[in-house]
C-alpha cells in the first residue's frame, strides 16, 4: 500500500477515488504515568520512553487506516493528515490519521 501526505503520486495516475479512510488510537493514563516515571530516561533533551509510545500509537493508527483502505479495494492512500491530541483533561493521548483511499495504475 502506497501512503503519502501529498495529493498525487508522481508517475502514477489515479484511476478511482474510493473515499476517506481513517485510523485512531487512544493511549490511556498509564502512558502519561510511564512518561513521568521515565523522565530520568531523558537523554539529550529527549524522552525516549514517551517517543516510543508515540511511535507505537502512530503505527497502530496508520495500520487501521491502511486496513480500511484495503477493504475498499484501494492500493494507495493520498493526502494523509496525522494529528496528536490529548483527551480527558490530558490523561489520554489520541493519535488520528486520515487520508483518501485511491486506486492507482
C-alpha angles and dihedrals in degrees: 000000000000113000127184142161090224124090094233138038112229111239092012128099118217108231100178139009110217101182144262118321128188145178131200136191128186118195116202133233092277088073091059091043090049089049092053092045090049095049087111086064089072109124120180091351094307128113102215095187091056092044090053090053091051092048091050092048090050091048092053094047092048091049091052091051093047091047090053090049091050090053089056092051096252125150095192142029118211134187094032116188120192121197134184119199137166118230134184096040090311095307093116136041121219123198117190130179130184138174144149118280112222142170114232130185 
